[in-house]
Amino acid sequence: MHFLLQALVLRYHKSQKYDAHWDYFFHKEGTANGGNRAATVLSYLSGVEEGGETVFPNIPAPGGENVGFSECARKHLAVRPRKGDAVLFHSIAPHGALEKKSLHAACPVIKGVKYSMAKWIHVGHYATAGEVPIAIEQEVHQIPKPKGACEDDNDFCDSWASTGECTNNVAYMIGSKYAPGHCLKACGMCHLLKEWKGEGEGQQQQQQGQEEAEVTAA
């Protein structure tokens, strides 16, 4: 593909791992050739008898637990290495910012040897073989929220909600009528916004009625 960086092949022996990281560049030098990494294609060149999963720590496991996976990958979205399979994930969200859910790690190999190959897709042409590299500046566009819409303010809301933060940290996650929380949608509490808004409008109408009555009496 036009935008691919050359492949990187990795070999993991027993107990070897790769700690959680983003493929997204946070320094200007990283975007000097073809811009930032927009996506990653991770191919498995071998299977592993046990362990070695690719895990996404910011995404809870579907159903709460991956049965039969190693401890490293049990509670989060994870993929077990199988020869010939590949995983595609995006490092940049549609509006241009870092996709925080793309945080990923390679779990320790428990039994066997793991071979994988990573290819990174940049936002523009990645120069090779003597070509002149072209820098592409990162642009982040603000997405306007519909007025009164129930949307989470943090990409980690779903993950926090899955670990019980809606109950453990009510002030931040849900909040109150006077200070709505940041994760109402993830906590399933969007109806509170309507209730709080209705109470506010009712109080405003009551106040206006009192002011009109005072003016009439005068």
Secondary structure, DSSP 8 states (H G I E B T S, - for coil): -TTB---EEEEE-BT--EEEE-SS--SGGGGTTTSSEEEEEEEESS--SEE--EEEEEEE-GGG--TTS-GGGSSEEEE---TT-EEEEESB-TTSSB-GGG-EEE--EEES-EEEEEEEEESS----TT----------------TT----SSTTHHHHHHTTHHHHTHHHHTB-SSSB-S-TTTTT-HHHHHHHHHHHHHHHHHHHHHHHHHHHH-
